[in-house]
Amino acid sequence: MPTEMISWSEKTRESGQTIGLVPTMGYFHEGHLCLMRQAAERSDRVVVSLFVNPIQFCQGEDLHRYPRDFDRDRKLAEQEGVDLLFAPAVEEMYLPGAATRVLVAGISDRLCGKSRPGHFEGVTTVVAKLFNLIRPHCAVFGQKDFQQLALIRKMTRDLNWNIEIIGHPIVREADGLAMSSRNSYLSGEERRSALYLSQAINHARKSVGRGLTDPVVLMEELQDLAGSFPGVAVEYINFVDRENLEDVGVVVPGTILALAAKVGRTRLIDNALIFENC
């Protein structure tokens, strides 16, 4: 499969056509489909990778129960006009004895990296492999995984890859919940409690609009707000600079609010620029 992928990519490039890549772990929802549409707008041919990457799951996480439905995903990709669905086996992506990893130091240690050691090393390694196999001209990632997007951008710059990294705005349900394959884990009550994340963003924006810019006080407010949502256990609330993801001392234009929380057994993330038009 990887050798066939390389051959397809070489022929496509030789024909003068551009390739857009959408890396995914499958179980598509409208957010994924939006990424595919943006890739189609920015390139001649679209490749969607579908690979549940084992090395980005930490011990005790949901690798084996991560939702999968290949036939459904294939049909949805076809409906979007995707040119190629690249779904390699684990043993094809990681040959016996494979020991090489790609690490982006610094950014990987913050936010989600604190509680998921090795996760981002797994992400950057698999994305590097996909870039090498598919050789895209551009790649589209969702901004819901804002830390991941920052890491991929830095890796691409640091390794001198001539690939445009495109961030697509978060796609939300009508009630504000950020779309995620893991939302399928939620019970009805948990689904309602999961609205804490988007409502925390709205609360922070309102507080900042009233002149409150101290991140410590804002974090206390958002921690207190979590108590109104049964079953929510906040993992982190951070106000960070959107370029380097370092904590800020004052909330200013360019500040990102990043959140992670467990709702029941399901870990969810969300983020937003506090000043929407910046």
Secondary structure, 3 states (H helix, E strand, C coil): CHHHHHHHHHHHHHCCCCEEEEEECCCCCHHHHHHHHHHHHHCCEEEEEECCCHHHCCCCCCCCCCCCCHHHHHHHHHHCCCCEEECCCHHHHCCCCCCCCCCCCCHHHCCHHHHCCCHHHHHHHHHHHHHHHHCCCEEEEECCCHHHHHHHHHHHHHCCCCCEEEEECCCECCCCCECCHHHHHCCHHHHHHCCHHHHHHHHHHHHHHCCCCCHHHHHHHHHHHHCCCCCEEEEEEEEEECCCCCECCCCCCCEEEEEEEEECCEEEEEEEECCCCC
